[in-house]
Amino acid sequence: MSATVDSKSHSDDPEVAAQVENVYDLDEKAKAADYKADAVEAENAEHNMGVLEAVRAYPMASFWAFVMSFTIIMESYDVFLIGNFVALPAFTQKYGVLNPATGLYVIETKWQSALQVSGQLGALIGVFLAGPLTSRIGYRYATLTGLMLLNIFIFAFYFANSLPVIFVAQLLEGMPWGIFIANAPAYCSEIVPIKLRAPATQMLQMFWAIGSIIVGAVTYRYNTLDSPSAYKIPIALQWMFPTPLMILIFCAPESPWWLVRKGRLEEAAHSVERLGRRSRLNAGETVAMMRRVVELEKSTKEPNHVELFKGTDLYRTLIVCGVYLAQNLTGNLIANQAVYFFEQAGVTTNTAFALGLITSALQMIFVMLSWILTTYFGRRTIYLWGSGFNTILLIALGIAGSVGKSNASSLAQASLGLIISVLFTLGPAPASWVIIGETSSIRLRPLTTGMGRASYYIVEIPCIFLGSYMLNPTGGNLGGKCGYVWGATGFLCLVTAYFFLPEMKGRSYREIDILFNRKVPARKWTQTEIDVQDDE
């Protein structure tokens, strides 16, 4: 206290004032040095962890990533449900028109496309709401808001009795999906250490496959019923998910990165302790590492969408958007419309549903295999090789569809459709989620993932119309020849990724920020060393 009074009494003396200022500066520099030393220590500890060691150190982080990823199952379930409904006899008899050529009822092309687009239109609205909402109230409360809304909107779908009402119900359900799909990859990538970012974010693709498995099993079980129960029961089963997830998400810790961005450092340290074992980590050092990155990205402005299109953030936004939209241009739509595709390839309805179920089960298995591949071989490597094989198979599908109608041709098209749908979940699809979670800056992450998913829906909507037209017998009736179209777009995505997609395997968020700020070319990231003391 006396020192303070003394310094005030001599504040008019320039020499004394300068000495006091120097002491203050030295004290601040000492604090900054301690804080940076802790940050370096935490980052080195993450780099030195093996995968199994990371799981042991952060067991609850893996669990909460699993819980957040589970929210994706609801969009997957409904997307595949609508895709299967257009091939479900009871649904087509209720809402379809008679096709004189076959004597069977079919959903008109315009409504088939509209129903598959409706949820995506709602999700497009949802992802734009998700960014500002999450930036303001956090991942937990934004996700809880979406789950509560979804519980309500399912009623509209269940009691709908016409195609226009189903369209509106799906649009409403899509809005919470947009929140889930924007938040899940960002949250999962933020709560786990470097070595677990790949499997944590790739769980999203696994739950997408699980959603399709549940739909496949349910519609396979009920597709032979000649009553509204064939589609009412699968709709009602959507209520299985939101309430249990609300309870779990309420109990989940908030992302410590989000808390650090908000300056709530004590809460961030507590969140880190809940995510890992206290005996294996130092929460203070981990928060210091987060503070270092947040300071590196510091801005006086509140995060906004305009920033996504300025400076190096523009490049990062384009990568996220490009990877997202490429999912619709490299075979994903064949996977989403698998049952309908198999029907148009010439197999029976029951066999088509069985093949759809087999496809979904194989997708889940291949996603788990991709955890190993992406963790050890990198994101860029798996993405490029997977996209390359996918393009070749799509062209082969087009050739199989061009040789004339025969039993052999139908089997070849069905087999290639299955292989494309499955291999898509081994390479490009799961690698995409890791890239999406890692690429954006910490400060703009909720906005970037939302914008990226928006690009997905913007491209998916016209692609759904195109895909439905190409497959529908009342439209283009191309069957397997659609492989030529998707093969061409897939090749363009492959070339673009080769030149602009960097390898972020094993990089901390500080290193990723620095590499982007230094404008290192994508193909040279693996050759570039970043010193642990560097901040720019």
Secondary structure, 3 states (H helix, E strand, C coil): CHHHHHHHHCCCCHHHHHHHHHHHHHHHHHHHHHHHHHHHHHHHHHHHCCHHHHHHHCHHHHHHHHHHHHCHHHHHHHHHHHHHHCCCHHHHHHHCEEECCCCEEECCHHHHHHHHHHHHHHHHHHHHHHHHHHHHHCHHHHHHHHHHHHHHHHHHHHCCCCHHHHHHHHHHHHHHHHHHHHHHHHHHHHHCCHHHHHHHHHHHHHHHHHHHHHHHHHHHHHCCCCCCHHHHHHHHHHHHCHHHHHHHHHHCCCCHHHHHHCCCHHHHHHHHHHHCCCCCCCHHHHHHHHHHHHHHCCCCCCCCHHHHHCHHHHHHHHHHHHHHHHCCCCCHHHHHCHHHHHHHCCCCHHHHHHHHHHHHHHHHHHHHHHHHHHHHHCHHHHHHHHHHHHHHHHHHHHHHCCCCCCHHHHHHHHHHHHHHHHHHCCCHHHHHHHHHHHHCCCCCHHHHHHHHHHHHHHHHHHHHHHHHHHHCCCCCCCHHHHHHHHHHHHHHHHHHHHHHCCCCCCCCHHHHHHHHHCCCCHHHHHHCCCCCCCCC
